[in-house]
Amino acid sequence: MPFFAIHCIDRPDSADLRAETRPAHLAHVNAHKDQVLVAGPLLRPDGRAMGSLLIIEFEDRDAAIAFANADPYHLAGLFESRSVTNWHKVIP
């Protein structure tokens, strides 16, 4: 199965929304944990979250988009932007 990178940038001043929806987001990601290569927040230089990056295996791009659309972060309106891109692992 191919991998897909889901790259998300939070809306400005959305730290409270991120914190409120984090448990539901983690449950959503953990429901697919066998497919997850990596997942975690993108960080500002001061260490505060500014978005998310997930690299997950899916049957196809439509499945990756469906997963991203069902993410509680997305449903809550956390993201200013989001991309779903095919990704190929080379190293290691």
Contact map, one row per residue, 1 for C-alpha under 8 A:
11100000000000000000000000000000000000000000000000000000111100000000000000000000000000000000
11110000000000000000000000000000000000000000000000000000111100000000000000000000000001110000
11111000000000000000000000000000000000000000000000000011110000000000000000000000000001111000
01111100000000000000000000000000000000000000000000000111110010010000000000000000000111100000
00111110000000000000000000000000000000000000000000001111000000000000000000000000001111100000
00011111000000000000000000000000000000000000000000011111000000000001000000000000011110000000
00001111100000000000000000000000000000000000000000111100000000000000000000000000011100000000
00000111110000000000000000000000000000000000000000111000000000000000000000000011111000000000
00000011111000000000000000000000000000000000000001110000000000000000000000000011110000000000
00000001111101000000000000000000000000000000000001110000000000000000000000000111100000000000
00000000111111000000000000000000000000000000000000000000000000000000000000000111100000000000
00000000011111000000000000000000000000000000000000000000000000000000000000000001000000000000
00000000001111110000000000000000000000000000000000000000000000000000000000000000000000000000
00000000011111111100000000000000000000000000000000000000000000000000000000000100000000000000
00000000000011111110000000000000000000000000000010000000000000000000000000000000000000000000
00000000000011111111000000000000000000000000000000000000000000000000000000000000000000000000
00000000000001111111100000000000000000000000000000000000000000000000000000010100000000000000
00000000000001111111110000000000000000000000000000000000000000000000000010000100000000000000
00000000000000111111110000000000000000000000000000000000000000000000000000000000000000000000
00000000000000011111111000000000000000000000000000000000000000000000000000000000000000000000
00000000000000001111111110000000000000000000000000000000000000000000000110010000000000000000
00000000000000000111111111000000000000000000000000000000000000000000000010000000000000000000
00000000000000000001111111100000000000000000000000000000000000000000000000000000000000000000
00000000000000000000111111110000000000000000000000000000000000000000000100000000000000000000
00000000000000000000111111111000000000000000000000000000000000000000001110000000000000000000
00000000000000000000011111111100000000000000000000000000000000000000000000000000000000000000
00000000000000000000001111111110000000000000000000000000000000000000000000000000000000000000
00000000000000000000000111111111000000000000000000000000000000000000001100000000000000000000
00000000000000000000000011111111100100000000000000000000000000000000001000000000000000000000
00000000000000000000000001111111100000000000000000000000000000000000000000000000000000000000
00000000000000000000000000111111100000000000000000000000000000000000000000000000000000000000
00000000000000000000000000011111111100000000000000000000000000000000000000000000000000000000
00000000000000000000000000001111111100000000000000000000000000000000000000000000000000000000
00000000000000000000000000000001111100000000000000000000000000000000000000000000000000000000
00000000000000000000000000000001111110000000000000000001110000000000000000000000000000000000
00000000000000000000000000001001111111100000000000000111100000000000000000000000000000000000
00000000000000000000000000000000001111100000000000000111100000000000000000000000000000000000
00000000000000000000000000000000000111110000000000001111000000000000000000000000000000000000
00000000000000000000000000000000000111111000000000011110000000000000000000000000000000000000
00000000000000000000000000000000000001111100000000011100000000000000000000000000000000000000
00000000000000000000000000000000000000111110000011111000000000000000000000000000000000000000
00000000000000000000000000000000000000011111000011111000000000000000000000000000000000000000
00000000000000000000000000000000000000001111111111100000000000000000000000000000000000000000
00000000000000000000000000000000000000000111111111000000000000000000000000000000000000000000
00000000000000000000000000000000000000000011111100000000000000000000000000000000000000000000
00000000000000000000000000000000000000000011111100000000000000000000000000000000000000000000
00000000000000000000000000000000000000000011111110000000000000000000000000000000000000000000
00000000000000000000000000000000000000000011111111000000000000000000000000000000000000000000
00000000000000100000000000000000000000001111001111110000000000000000000000000000000000000000
00000000110000000000000000000000000000001111000111110000000000000000000000000000000000000000
00000011110000000000000000000000000000001110000011111000000000000000000000000010000000000000
00000111110000000000000000000000000000111100000011111100000000000000000000000000000000000000
00001111000000000000000000000000000001111100000000111110000000000000000000000000000000000000
00011110000000000000000000000000000111110000000000011111000000000000000000000000000000000000
00111100000000000000000000000000000111100000000000001111100000000000000000000000000000100000
00111100000000000000000000000000001111000000000000000111110000010000000000000000000000000000
11110000000000000000000000000000001110000000000000000011111000000000000000000000000000000000
11110000000000000000000000000000001000000000000000000001111110110000000000000000000000000000
11000000000000000000000000000000000000000000000000000000111110110000000000000000000000000000
11000000000000000000000000000000000000000000000000000000011111110000000000000000000000000000
00010000000000000000000000000000000000000000000000000000011111111000000000000000000111000000
00000000000000000000000000000000000000000000000000000000000111111100000000000000000000000000
00000000000000000000000000000000000000000000000000000000011111111110000000000000000000000000
00010000000000000000000000000000000000000000000000000001011111111111000000000000000100000000
00000000000000000000000000000000000000000000000000000000000011111111100000000000000100000000
00000000000000000000000000000000000000000000000000000000000001111111110000000000000000000000
00000000000000000000000000000000000000000000000000000000000000111111111000000000000000000000
00000100000000000000000000000000000000000000000000000000000000011111111001000000000000000000
00000000000000000000000000000000000000000000000000000000000000001111111001100000000000000000
00000000000000000000000000000000000000000000000000000000000000000111111101100000000000000000
00000000000000000000000010011000000000000000000000000000000000000011111111100000000000000000
00000000000000000000100110010000000000000000000000000000000000000000011111110000000000000000
00000000000000000100110010000000000000000000000000000000000000000000001111111110000000000000
00000000000000000000000000000000000000000000000000000000000000000001111111111110000000000000
00000000000000000000000000000000000000000000000000000000000000000000111111111100000000000000
00000000000000001000100000000000000000000000000000000000000000000000000111111100000000000000
00000000000000000000000000000000000000000000000000000000000000000000000011111111000000000000
00000000011001001100000000000000000000000000000000000000000000000000000011111111000000000000
00000001111000000000000000000000000000000000000000100000000000000000000011001111110000000000
00000001111100000000000000000000000000000000000000000000000000000000000000001111110000000000
00000001111000000000000000000000000000000000000000000000000000000000000000000011111000000000
00000111100000000000000000000000000000000000000000000000000000000000000000000011111100000000
00001111000000000000000000000000000000000000000000000000000000000000000000000000111110000000
00011110000000000000000000000000000000000000000000000000000010011000000000000000011111000000
00011100000000000000000000000000000000000000000000000000000010000000000000000000001111100000
01111000000000000000000000000000000000000000000000000000000010000000000000000000000111110000
01111000000000000000000000000000000000000000000000000010000000000000000000000000000011111000
01100000000000000000000000000000000000000000000000000000000000000000000000000000000001111100
00100000000000000000000000000000000000000000000000000000000000000000000000000000000000111111
00000000000000000000000000000000000000000000000000000000000000000000000000000000000000011111
00000000000000000000000000000000000000000000000000000000000000000000000000000000000000001111
00000000000000000000000000000000000000000000000000000000000000000000000000000000000000001111
